């Protein structure tokens, strides 16, 4: 006896993979050497490594955003700001040390993660305990966060002129793959292990689908929502850590600016409902890489940097229309109409 396939399994990946495929075709038309990879000074260079490198922070943030969206049925619009604060703390820890060593870097990273968890706990408390709508709750930090980061910096843009942090943001000696790509892969693997070995997925999806039913089954919706925001806080710290080591300096104003919208878009492209419930981390990861490829494709087509934002806005509108329940209902009706004979059946009735 064949086992019934779970509803929608695999189908959520069709949309992001289709968009990714279209972008690949456009780039291949633009130049057949799109997939070429070269080795320069012991490091891999090419369009594919550049996309993987450029999307590192967005991939990590999209993972946390997926969990928050699924559990709280809303989005956190302060992830870029939170990353700016955590990375500012990281930089200050390093600058305050007499010598920057791997141990100091690890300590600074751990401190930034704790700060990220505190930020996540703050947002999570507003959403889970005080029942504030997620976008409104995180608007507080979105508004004030970069000012806080600027004050942590001492109203300066501190520079990380250190070979160790340069290796984290670039390439380690003897390893051709850029370090941010490796760190992102490790983070994805850790996320997969956690989701596989714990009940986190079950709890998050249950709370997102129906809080009352979750509570009746012994699941604490407040704790689950709170936990997802804390996890997102850690994601912000990791993303900020990668971003600041890439740049080699901390710019409170511009670090991961407007990444919030890209993270939300990655979740939507990944086939996840922005109204919460079931989620796909894999879909969000593909969505994040799709956004990075879209940006680079537009640049390759000689679209201006500021104009890219307009293209993304149009893309978001199209995406929202395609994924809207109204359109899905109409498409389902059209499918049933075709299955029952469609135009041929209508003509047959008229002849009769």
TORKOLDO-680200 format. One record per residue (C-alpha): residue number from 1; residue in one letter; chain; x, y, z. Coordinates in Angstrom, 1 decimal, decimal comma, m for minus. Layout:
residues N
k->NUM	r->A	c->A	u->X	v->Y	w->Z
...
This chain:
residues 352
k->1	r->X	c->A	u->0,0	v->0,0	w->0,0
k->2	r->X	c->A	u->1,5	v->3,4	w->m1,0
k->3	r->X	c->A	u->1,8	v->6,1	w->1,6
k->4	r->X	c->A	u->m0,1	v->9,2	w->0,9
k->5	r->X	c->A	u->2,1	v->12,1	w->0,1
k->6	r->X	c->A	u->1,8	v->15,1	w->2,5
k->7	r->X	c->A	u->m0,2	v->17,9	w->1,0
k->8	r->X	c->A	u->2,0	v->20,5	w->m0,7
k->9	r->X	c->A	u->5,3	v->18,6	w->0,0
k->10	r->X	c->A	u->7,8	v->19,9	w->m2,5
k->11	r->X	c->A	u->5,3	v->22,2	w->m4,2
k->12	r->X	c->A	u->6,4	v->25,1	w->m2,1
k->13	r->X	c->A	u->9,9	v->24,9	w->m3,8
k->14	r->X	c->A	u->8,5	v->25,1	w->m7,3
k->15	r->X	c->A	u->8,0	v->28,9	w->m7,3
k->16	r->X	c->A	u->11,5	v->29,9	w->m5,9
k->17	r->X	c->A	u->13,2	v->27,3	w->m8,2
k->18	r->X	c->A	u->11,3	v->28,6	w->m11,2
k->19	r->X	c->A	u->12,4	v->32,2	w->m10,5
k->20	r->X	c->A	u->16,0	v->31,0	w->m10,0
k->21	r->X	c->A	u->15,8	v->29,1	w->m13,3
k->22	r->X	c->A	u->14,6	v->32,1	w->m15,2
k->23	r->X	c->A	u->17,4	v->34,3	w->m13,8
k->24	r->X	c->A	u->20,0	v->31,6	w->m14,8
k->25	r->X	c->A	u->18,6	v->31,6	w->m18,3
k->26	r->X	c->A	u->18,7	v->35,4	w->m18,6
k->27	r->X	c->A	u->22,3	v->35,4	w->m17,4
k->28	r->X	c->A	u->23,3	v->32,6	w->m19,8
k->29	r->X	c->A	u->21,8	v->34,6	w->m22,7
k->30	r->X	c->A	u->23,7	v->37,6	w->m21,5
k->31	r->X	c->A	u->27,0	v->35,6	w->m21,5
k->32	r->X	c->A	u->27,8	v->31,9	w->m21,9
k->33	r->X	c->A	u->30,6	v->32,2	w->m19,4
k->34	r->X	c->A	u->28,2	v->32,9	w->m16,5
k->35	r->X	c->A	u->29,2	v->29,7	w->m14,6
k->36	r->X	c->A	u->32,9	v->30,1	w->m15,1
k->37	r->X	c->A	u->35,0	v->30,0	w->m11,9
k->38	r->X	c->A	u->38,6	v->31,1	w->m11,6
k->39	r->X	c->A	u->41,2	v->30,9	w->m8,9
k->40	r->X	c->A	u->42,9	v->34,2	w->m8,0
k->41	r->X	c->A	u->45,4	v->34,5	w->m5,2
k->42	r->X	c->A	u->44,3	v->31,2	w->m3,7
k->43	r->X	c->A	u->40,5	v->32,1	w->m3,7
k->44	r->X	c->A	u->37,6	v->31,2	w->m5,9
k->45	r->X	c->A	u->36,1	v->33,9	w->m8,0
k->46	r->X	c->A	u->33,1	v->33,9	w->m10,4
k->47	r->X	c->A	u->29,4	v->34,7	w->m10,5
k->48	r->X	c->A	u->28,4	v->31,7	w->m8,4
k->49	r->X	c->A	u->30,9	v->32,2	w->m5,6
k->50	r->X	c->A	u->30,0	v->36,0	w->m5,6
k->51	r->X	c->A	u->26,3	v->35,2	w->m5,2
k->52	r->X	c->A	u->27,0	v->32,7	w->m2,4
k->53	r->X	c->A	u->29,3	v->35,3	w->m0,7
k->54	r->X	c->A	u->27,0	v->38,2	w->m1,1
k->55	r->X	c->A	u->23,9	v->36,4	w->0,2
k->56	r->X	c->A	u->25,5	v->35,1	w->3,4
k->57	r->X	c->A	u->23,9	v->37,6	w->5,8
k->58	r->X	c->A	u->20,5	v->37,4	w->4,0
k->59	r->X	c->A	u->20,4	v->33,6	w->4,2
k->60	r->X	c->A	u->21,0	v->33,6	w->7,9
k->61	r->X	c->A	u->18,5	v->36,4	w->8,6
k->62	r->X	c->A	u->15,9	v->34,7	w->6,4
k->63	r->X	c->A	u->16,1	v->31,5	w->8,5
k->64	r->X	c->A	u->15,3	v->33,5	w->11,7
k->65	r->X	c->A	u->12,6	v->35,5	w->9,9
k->66	r->X	c->A	u->11,0	v->32,3	w->8,7
k->67	r->X	c->A	u->10,6	v->31,0	w->12,3
k->68	r->X	c->A	u->9,2	v->34,3	w->13,5
k->69	r->X	c->A	u->6,8	v->34,6	w->10,7
k->70	r->X	c->A	u->5,5	v->31,1	w->11,2
k->71	r->X	c->A	u->5,0	v->31,4	w->14,9
k->72	r->X	c->A	u->3,8	v->35,0	w->15,3
k->73	r->X	c->A	u->2,1	v->35,5	w->11,9
k->74	r->X	c->A	u->4,0	v->38,7	w->11,4
k->75	r->X	c->A	u->7,4	v->40,0	w->10,5
k->76	r->X	c->A	u->10,3	v->41,6	w->12,3
k->77	r->X	c->A	u->11,4	v->44,8	w->10,5
k->78	r->X	c->A	u->14,3	v->45,5	w->12,8
k->79	r->X	c->A	u->16,7	v->42,7	w->11,8
k->80	r->X	c->A	u->19,1	v->45,0	w->10,0
k->81	r->X	c->A	u->19,2	v->47,4	w->12,9
k->82	r->X	c->A	u->19,7	v->44,6	w->15,4
k->83	r->X	c->A	u->22,6	v->43,4	w->13,4
k->84	r->X	c->A	u->24,1	v->46,9	w->13,4
k->85	r->X	c->A	u->23,9	v->47,0	w->17,2
k->86	r->X	c->A	u->25,3	v->43,5	w->17,8
k->87	r->X	c->A	u->28,2	v->44,1	w->15,3
k->88	r->X	c->A	u->28,9	v->47,5	w->17,1
k->89	r->X	c->A	u->29,3	v->45,6	w->20,4
k->90	r->X	c->A	u->31,5	v->43,1	w->18,7
k->91	r->X	c->A	u->33,8	v->45,8	w->17,3
k->92	r->X	c->A	u->34,0	v->47,6	w->20,7
k->93	r->X	c->A	u->35,0	v->44,3	w->22,4
k->94	r->X	c->A	u->37,8	v->43,8	w->19,9
k->95	r->X	c->A	u->39,0	v->47,4	w->20,0
k->96	r->X	c->A	u->39,0	v->47,3	w->23,8
k->97	r->X	c->A	u->41,4	v->44,3	w->23,9
k->98	r->X	c->A	u->45,2	v->44,9	w->24,1
k->99	r->X	c->A	u->45,6	v->42,4	w->21,3
k->100	r->X	c->A	u->43,2	v->40,9	w->18,8
k->101	r->X	c->A	u->43,5	v->37,1	w->18,9
k->102	r->X	c->A	u->41,2	v->34,2	w->17,9
k->103	r->X	c->A	u->40,1	v->33,9	w->21,5
k->104	r->X	c->A	u->39,2	v->37,6	w->21,7
k->105	r->X	c->A	u->37,3	v->37,3	w->18,4
k->106	r->X	c->A	u->35,4	v->34,3	w->19,8
k->107	r->X	c->A	u->34,6	v->36,2	w->23,0
k->108	r->X	c->A	u->33,4	v->39,3	w->21,1
k->109	r->X	c->A	u->31,2	v->37,1	w->18,9
k->110	r->X	c->A	u->29,8	v->35,4	w->22,0
k->111	r->X	c->A	u->29,0	v->38,8	w->23,6
k->112	r->X	c->A	u->27,3	v->40,0	w->20,4
k->113	r->X	c->A	u->25,2	v->36,9	w->20,4
k->114	r->X	c->A	u->24,1	v->37,6	w->24,0
k->115	r->X	c->A	u->23,2	v->41,1	w->22,9
k->116	r->X	c->A	u->21,3	v->39,7	w->20,0
k->117	r->X	c->A	u->19,3	v->37,4	w->22,3
k->118	r->X	c->A	u->18,5	v->40,4	w->24,6
k->119	r->X	c->A	u->17,2	v->42,3	w->21,6
k->120	r->X	c->A	u->15,2	v->39,3	w->20,5
k->121	r->X	c->A	u->13,8	v->38,9	w->24,0
k->122	r->X	c->A	u->12,7	v->42,5	w->24,0
k->123	r->X	c->A	u->10,9	v->42,2	w->20,7
k->124	r->X	c->A	u->9,6	v->38,8	w->21,7
k->125	r->X	c->A	u->8,2	v->40,1	w->25,0
k->126	r->X	c->A	u->6,2	v->42,8	w->23,2
k->127	r->X	c->A	u->4,8	v->40,3	w->20,7
k->128	r->X	c->A	u->4,2	v->37,2	w->22,9
k->129	r->X	c->A	u->3,4	v->38,7	w->26,3
k->130	r->X	c->A	u->1,9	v->42,1	w->25,5
k->131	r->X	c->A	u->0,2	v->40,9	w->22,2
k->132	r->X	c->A	u->1,6	v->43,8	w->20,2
k->133	r->X	c->A	u->1,4	v->43,3	w->16,4
k->134	r->X	c->A	u->4,9	v->42,1	w->15,3
k->135	r->X	c->A	u->5,6	v->44,9	w->12,8
k->136	r->X	c->A	u->4,5	v->47,6	w->15,2
k->137	r->X	c->A	u->6,6	v->46,0	w->18,1
k->138	r->X	c->A	u->9,7	v->45,9	w->16,0
k->139	r->X	c->A	u->9,2	v->49,3	w->14,6
k->140	r->X	c->A	u->10,4	v->50,7	w->17,9
k->141	r->X	c->A	u->13,9	v->49,2	w->17,4
k->142	r->X	c->A	u->13,8	v->50,0	w->13,7
k->143	r->X	c->A	u->13,4	v->53,7	w->14,5
k->144	r->X	c->A	u->15,9	v->54,0	w->17,3
k->145	r->X	c->A	u->18,3	v->51,1	w->16,7
k->146	r->X	c->A	u->20,9	v->52,8	w->14,4
k->147	r->X	c->A	u->21,2	v->55,7	w->16,8
k->148	r->X	c->A	u->21,9	v->53,2	w->19,6
k->149	r->X	c->A	u->24,5	v->51,6	w->17,3
k->150	r->X	c->A	u->26,0	v->55,0	w->16,5
k->151	r->X	c->A	u->26,4	v->55,8	w->20,3
k->152	r->X	c->A	u->28,0	v->52,4	w->20,9
k->153	r->X	c->A	u->30,5	v->53,3	w->18,2
k->154	r->X	c->A	u->31,3	v->56,5	w->20,0
k->155	r->X	c->A	u->29,9	v->58,5	w->17,2
k->156	r->X	c->A	u->32,6	v->57,2	w->14,9
k->157	r->X	c->A	u->33,0	v->54,5	w->12,2
k->158	r->X	c->A	u->35,7	v->52,3	w->13,8
k->159	r->X	c->A	u->38,0	v->50,4	w->11,5
k->160	r->X	c->A	u->38,9	v->46,7	w->11,9
k->161	r->X	c->A	u->42,5	v->46,8	w->10,5
k->162	r->X	c->A	u->43,3	v->43,3	w->11,6
k->163	r->X	c->A	u->44,4	v->40,3	w->9,5
k->164	r->X	c->A	u->42,4	v->37,8	w->11,5
k->165	r->X	c->A	u->39,0	v->39,6	w->11,0
k->166	r->X	c->A	u->40,0	v->40,1	w->7,4
k->167	r->X	c->A	u->40,3	v->36,3	w->7,0
k->168	r->X	c->A	u->36,8	v->35,9	w->8,5
k->169	r->X	c->A	u->35,4	v->38,4	w->6,1
k->170	r->X	c->A	u->37,5	v->37,1	w->3,2
k->171	r->X	c->A	u->39,5	v->33,9	w->2,7
k->172	r->X	c->A	u->41,4	v->31,8	w->5,2
k->173	r->X	c->A	u->45,0	v->30,8	w->4,2
k->174	r->X	c->A	u->44,9	v->27,5	w->2,3
k->175	r->X	c->A	u->41,1	v->27,5	w->1,9
k->176	r->X	c->A	u->39,9	v->28,7	w->m1,5
k->177	r->X	c->A	u->36,3	v->29,1	w->m0,4
k->178	r->X	c->A	u->35,5	v->32,5	w->1,1
k->179	r->X	c->A	u->34,9	v->32,2	w->4,9
k->180	r->X	c->A	u->31,4	v->33,8	w->4,9
k->181	r->X	c->A	u->30,2	v->31,0	w->2,6
k->182	r->X	c->A	u->31,6	v->28,4	w->5,0
k->183	r->X	c->A	u->30,1	v->30,1	w->8,0
k->184	r->X	c->A	u->26,7	v->30,2	w->6,3
k->185	r->X	c->A	u->26,9	v->26,5	w->5,4
k->186	r->X	c->A	u->27,7	v->25,7	w->9,0
k->187	r->X	c->A	u->24,8	v->27,7	w->10,2
k->188	r->X	c->A	u->22,4	v->26,0	w->7,8
k->189	r->X	c->A	u->23,6	v->22,6	w->8,9
k->190	r->X	c->A	u->23,1	v->23,5	w->12,6
k->191	r->X	c->A	u->19,6	v->24,8	w->11,8
k->192	r->X	c->A	u->18,8	v->21,5	w->10,0
k->193	r->X	c->A	u->20,1	v->19,4	w->12,9
k->194	r->X	c->A	u->18,0	v->21,4	w->15,5
k->195	r->X	c->A	u->14,9	v->21,1	w->13,4
k->196	r->X	c->A	u->15,5	v->17,4	w->12,9
k->197	r->X	c->A	u->16,3	v->16,5	w->16,5
k->198	r->X	c->A	u->13,9	v->18,7	w->18,4
k->199	r->X	c->A	u->10,1	v->19,5	w->18,3
k->200	r->X	c->A	u->10,8	v->23,1	w->17,4
k->201	r->X	c->A	u->9,2	v->22,8	w->13,9
k->202	r->X	c->A	u->6,1	v->21,1	w->15,3
k->203	r->X	c->A	u->5,6	v->23,7	w->18,0
k->204	r->X	c->A	u->6,2	v->26,7	w->15,8
k->205	r->X	c->A	u->3,8	v->25,4	w->13,1
k->206	r->X	c->A	u->1,2	v->24,4	w->15,6
k->207	r->X	c->A	u->1,2	v->27,8	w->17,3
k->208	r->X	c->A	u->1,2	v->29,6	w->13,9
k->209	r->X	c->A	u->m1,8	v->27,6	w->12,7
k->210	r->X	c->A	u->m4,0	v->27,7	w->15,8
k->211	r->X	c->A	u->m2,8	v->29,1	w->19,2
k->212	r->X	c->A	u->m5,9	v->27,8	w->21,0
k->213	r->X	c->A	u->m5,4	v->24,2	w->19,7
k->214	r->X	c->A	u->m1,7	v->24,4	w->20,6
k->215	r->X	c->A	u->m2,5	v->25,5	w->24,1
k->216	r->X	c->A	u->m5,0	v->22,6	w->24,5
k->217	r->X	c->A	u->m2,3	v->20,2	w->23,4
k->218	r->X	c->A	u->0,1	v->21,4	w->26,1
k->219	r->X	c->A	u->2,1	v->23,8	w->24,0
k->220	r->X	c->A	u->2,8	v->27,3	w->25,4
k->221	r->X	c->A	u->2,3	v->29,8	w->22,5
k->222	r->X	c->A	u->3,9	v->32,6	w->24,5
k->223	r->X	c->A	u->7,1	v->30,6	w->25,1
k->224	r->X	c->A	u->7,3	v->29,4	w->21,5
k->225	r->X	c->A	u->6,9	v->32,9	w->20,0
k->226	r->X	c->A	u->9,4	v->34,3	w->22,5
k->227	r->X	c->A	u->11,9	v->31,6	w->21,6
k->228	r->X	c->A	u->11,6	v->32,3	w->17,9
k->229	r->X	c->A	u->12,4	v->36,0	w->18,4
k->230	r->X	c->A	u->15,4	v->35,0	w->20,6
k->231	r->X	c->A	u->16,6	v->32,7	w->17,8
k->232	r->X	c->A	u->16,2	v->35,6	w->15,3
k->233	r->X	c->A	u->18,3	v->37,7	w->17,6
k->234	r->X	c->A	u->21,2	v->35,2	w->17,4
k->235	r->X	c->A	u->20,7	v->35,2	w->13,6
k->236	r->X	c->A	u->21,1	v->39,0	w->13,6
k->237	r->X	c->A	u->24,3	v->38,7	w->15,6
k->238	r->X	c->A	u->25,8	v->36,2	w->13,2
k->239	r->X	c->A	u->24,8	v->38,2	w->10,2
k->240	r->X	c->A	u->26,2	v->41,4	w->11,8
k->241	r->X	c->A	u->29,4	v->39,6	w->12,6
k->242	r->X	c->A	u->29,9	v->38,5	w->9,0
k->243	r->X	c->A	u->28,9	v->41,9	w->7,6
k->244	r->X	c->A	u->31,4	v->43,9	w->9,7
k->245	r->X	c->A	u->34,3	v->41,5	w->9,0
k->246	r->X	c->A	u->33,5	v->41,7	w->5,3
k->247	r->X	c->A	u->33,5	v->45,5	w->5,4
k->248	r->X	c->A	u->36,5	v->45,8	w->7,7
k->249	r->X	c->A	u->34,8	v->48,7	w->9,5
k->250	r->X	c->A	u->31,6	v->49,5	w->11,3
k->251	r->X	c->A	u->29,2	v->51,9	w->9,6
k->252	r->X	c->A	u->26,1	v->52,2	w->11,8
k->253	r->X	c->A	u->24,1	v->54,0	w->9,1
k->254	r->X	c->A	u->24,7	v->51,7	w->6,2
k->255	r->X	c->A	u->25,5	v->48,2	w->7,5
k->256	r->X	c->A	u->22,8	v->45,8	w->6,3
k->257	r->X	c->A	u->20,6	v->48,8	w->5,4
k->258	r->X	c->A	u->17,1	v->47,8	w->4,2
k->259	r->X	c->A	u->18,0	v->44,1	w->4,6
k->260	r->X	c->A	u->14,7	v->43,7	w->6,5
k->261	r->X	c->A	u->12,6	v->43,9	w->3,3
k->262	r->X	c->A	u->14,9	v->41,4	w->1,5
k->263	r->X	c->A	u->14,6	v->39,0	w->4,4
k->264	r->X	c->A	u->10,8	v->39,2	w->4,3
k->265	r->X	c->A	u->10,8	v->38,8	w->0,5
k->266	r->X	c->A	u->13,1	v->35,8	w->0,8
k->267	r->X	c->A	u->10,5	v->34,1	w->3,1
k->268	r->X	c->A	u->7,7	v->34,9	w->0,7
k->269	r->X	c->A	u->9,6	v->33,7	w->m2,4
k->270	r->X	c->A	u->10,3	v->30,5	w->m0,5
k->271	r->X	c->A	u->6,7	v->29,6	w->m0,6
k->272	r->X	c->A	u->6,0	v->30,5	w->3,1
k->273	r->X	c->A	u->2,7	v->32,2	w->4,0
k->274	r->X	c->A	u->3,3	v->35,5	w->5,6
k->275	r->X	c->A	u->0,3	v->34,8	w->7,7
k->276	r->X	c->A	u->2,1	v->32,1	w->9,6
k->277	r->X	c->A	u->1,8	v->28,3	w->10,0
k->278	r->X	c->A	u->3,7	v->25,7	w->8,0
k->279	r->X	c->A	u->7,1	v->26,9	w->6,9
k->280	r->X	c->A	u->10,0	v->25,8	w->4,7
k->281	r->X	c->A	u->13,6	v->26,8	w->5,7
k->282	r->X	c->A	u->14,9	v->25,4	w->2,4
k->283	r->X	c->A	u->12,5	v->27,6	w->0,5
k->284	r->X	c->A	u->13,6	v->30,7	w->2,4
k->285	r->X	c->A	u->17,3	v->29,9	w->1,7
k->286	r->X	c->A	u->16,6	v->29,5	w->m2,0
k->287	r->X	c->A	u->14,6	v->32,8	w->m1,8
k->288	r->X	c->A	u->17,6	v->34,6	w->m0,3
k->289	r->X	c->A	u->20,0	v->33,4	w->m3,0
k->290	r->X	c->A	u->17,3	v->34,3	w->m5,6
k->291	r->X	c->A	u->17,2	v->37,9	w->m4,4
k->292	r->X	c->A	u->21,0	v->38,1	w->m4,5
k->293	r->X	c->A	u->21,0	v->36,7	w->m8,0
k->294	r->X	c->A	u->18,2	v->39,1	w->m9,0
k->295	r->X	c->A	u->20,2	v->42,1	w->m7,8
k->296	r->X	c->A	u->23,4	v->41,0	w->m9,6
k->297	r->X	c->A	u->21,4	v->40,2	w->m12,8
k->298	r->X	c->A	u->19,9	v->43,7	w->m12,8
k->299	r->X	c->A	u->23,4	v->45,1	w->m12,4
k->300	r->X	c->A	u->24,7	v->42,9	w->m15,2
k->301	r->X	c->A	u->21,8	v->44,2	w->m17,4
k->302	r->X	c->A	u->23,2	v->47,7	w->m16,6
k->303	r->X	c->A	u->20,3	v->48,7	w->m14,4
k->304	r->X	c->A	u->21,2	v->51,6	w->m12,1
k->305	r->X	c->A	u->21,6	v->50,8	w->m8,4
k->306	r->X	c->A	u->18,7	v->53,1	w->m7,3
k->307	r->X	c->A	u->16,5	v->51,7	w->m10,1
k->308	r->X	c->A	u->17,0	v->48,2	w->m8,8
k->309	r->X	c->A	u->14,8	v->49,1	w->m5,8
k->310	r->X	c->A	u->12,0	v->50,0	w->m8,2
k->311	r->X	c->A	u->12,4	v->46,6	w->m10,0
k->312	r->X	c->A	u->12,3	v->44,9	w->m6,6
k->313	r->X	c->A	u->9,1	v->46,7	w->m5,7
k->314	r->X	c->A	u->7,5	v->45,6	w->m8,9
k->315	r->X	c->A	u->8,7	v->42,1	w->m8,3
k->316	r->X	c->A	u->7,2	v->42,1	w->m4,8
k->317	r->X	c->A	u->3,8	v->43,3	w->m6,2
k->318	r->X	c->A	u->3,8	v->40,5	w->m8,8
k->319	r->X	c->A	u->4,8	v->38,0	w->m6,1
k->320	r->X	c->A	u->2,0	v->39,1	w->m3,7
k->321	r->X	c->A	u->m0,6	v->38,9	w->m6,5
k->322	r->X	c->A	u->0,5	v->35,4	w->m7,6
k->323	r->X	c->A	u->0,5	v->34,2	w->m4,0
k->324	r->X	c->A	u->m2,8	v->35,9	w->m3,0
k->325	r->X	c->A	u->m5,7	v->33,6	w->m1,9
k->326	r->X	c->A	u->m8,1	v->35,3	w->m4,4
k->327	r->X	c->A	u->m5,9	v->34,3	w->m7,3
k->328	r->X	c->A	u->m5,4	v->30,8	w->m6,0
k->329	r->X	c->A	u->m9,2	v->30,4	w->m5,7
k->330	r->X	c->A	u->m9,7	v->31,6	w->m9,3
k->331	r->X	c->A	u->m7,0	v->29,3	w->m10,6
k->332	r->X	c->A	u->m8,5	v->26,4	w->m8,7
k->333	r->X	c->A	u->m11,9	v->27,2	w->m10,3
k->334	r->X	c->A	u->m10,3	v->27,4	w->m13,7
k->335	r->X	c->A	u->m8,5	v->24,1	w->m13,2
k->336	r->X	c->A	u->m11,8	v->22,4	w->m12,2
k->337	r->X	c->A	u->m13,5	v->23,9	w->m15,2
k->338	r->X	c->A	u->m10,8	v->22,5	w->m17,5
k->339	r->X	c->A	u->m11,0	v->19,1	w->m15,8
k->340	r->X	c->A	u->m14,8	v->18,9	w->m16,4
k->341	r->X	c->A	u->m14,5	v->19,5	w->m20,1
k->342	r->X	c->A	u->m13,8	v->23,2	w->m20,3
k->343	r->X	c->A	u->m14,5	v->24,9	w->m23,6
k->344	r->X	c->A	u->m15,1	v->21,6	w->m25,3
k->345	r->X	c->A	u->m17,8	v->20,7	w->m22,8
k->346	r->X	c->A	u->m19,4	v->24,1	w->m23,2
k->347	r->X	c->A	u->m19,6	v->23,7	w->m27,0
k->348	r->X	c->A	u->m21,0	v->20,3	w->m26,7
k->349	r->X	c->A	u->m23,8	v->21,6	w->m24,4
k->350	r->X	c->A	u->m24,6	v->24,4	w->m27,0
k->351	r->X	c->A	u->m24,8	v->21,8	w->m29,8
k->352	r->X	c->A	u->m27,1	v->19,7	w->m27,8
